[in-house]
Amino acid sequence: MSGIDRRSFVAVGAAMGVSIASRAHAEESPASVPDLFPAQSPSIVFEMVRVSHGNLERVRELLELDPALAKASYDWGFGDWESAIDAASHIGAREIAELLIQSGARPTLLTHAMLGHTEVVRATLEANPELAASRGPHGFTLLHHARKGGERASATLAYLTERGDANPPRSEHTMTEAEAAKLVGVYSAPGYRVEVIADGDFATIKVNESGGNVLVPLGGAVYRTVGAPGVRLRFTIDGERATLVRVKAGLVSFEATRT
């Protein structure tokens, strides 16, 4: 996994400050009716997507409890939605992906690339060439998925490599360690707590203790987040640190000042 892809994966796991759903909750008594019933419990949806990154045994257990979890999808923050099969696909977890499909999950073009379904990928891109540059959750490219498919996806990888348009850059800008360090801190606004955490030359942002999305620099102290190209985070820099961040994400817009 390349540096930026590794960082995106880290953001999905350890960097994301979301608590792990407990097995006990997943196996709670039918007499205990969740507040959102009949909608699926957000904590179970989160666990299903989390374990689809590689825990085949737990995926099987959850599907036995509720087969509909095969289609579970979770928002990691700022609209960076990831389904269970998305998770298996960008990790290269073939067995999990195949089990999810058997259980009703809907494979995407990215899934087909990882599974090595070259003719499906070729036919789709011939009909819709613009999809070659499409990205999955956390910004993973079509070419990344084919690489994760290993030997069984080698023909797909060769086809996409030859095309030359299936691995677009995230941004024309890069972040330095010094730039990332300027953003580190906690910012507050009525109803919002924003925290920026840096690790070398990349940084993640958390809002109200959830999320942990990697920042993608756009130039001029303006950023978006991985997996959410429409988000804009504009920092005001005073000397060696940011003092304010303006957040614009869909219908939500606010300013938070450093505390």
Disulfide bonds with the S-S distance in Angstrom:
none
